[in-house]
Amino acid sequence: MNVIFETLQAGLPILAMQFGLTLALLALGVAIYMAITPFHEMRLIRAGNTAAGIVMAGSMLALSIPLAATLATSRFTLDILIWGLVALVLQLLTFVIVTLLIRGLRGMIEAGNLAAAWMLAGVQIAVALLNAGAMAG
């Protein structure tokens, strides 16, 4: 039983630090995402716009999937930081590219177009899964 407690005592601080770093990266990614979007998700969500809620949830999932892969596969905190930042850049670029390719996306989301919201969320999550797979090696 002492071995278990010793292992926990040695590993728990590292787990807490790496998990905290990953949460901070996710918060950074969400903040940047909300700053670059052409619509105001939180205002739309508060107004009951389901499409904005889907887009926001899809974006948070898309940002967190590669971060989770980085957390799971990196042994060092610096790896998590570096690859986590790379993951965020790739996911945010995905959003920018999709919004450039889909004309009128802002208006569709603001109007509550669920099809547009699901499509955007789907593309972001699909790229996130590929991003996570590539980072997991």
Stockholm file with secondary structure:
# STOCKHOLM 1.0

chainA/1-137         MNVIFETLQAGLPILAMQFGLTLALLALGVAIYMAITPFHEMRLIRAGNTAAGIVMAGSMLALSIPLAATLATSRFTLDILIWGLVALVLQLLTFVIVTLLIRGLRGMIEAGNLAAAWMLAGVQIAVALLNAGAMAG
#=GR chainA/1-137 SS CHHHHHHHHHHHHHHHHHHHHHHHHHHHHHHHHHHHCSSCHHHHHHTTCHHHHHHHHHHHHHHHHHHHHHHHHCSSHHHHHHHHHHHHHHHHHHHHHHHHHSTTHHHHHHTTCHHHHHHHHHHHHHHHHHHHHHHHC
#=GC SS_cons         CHHHHHHHHHHHHHHHHHHHHHHHHHHHHHHHHHHHCSSCHHHHHHTTCHHHHHHHHHHHHHHHHHHHHHHHHCSSHHHHHHHHHHHHHHHHHHHHHHHHHSTTHHHHHHTTCHHHHHHHHHHHHHHHHHHHHHHHC
//
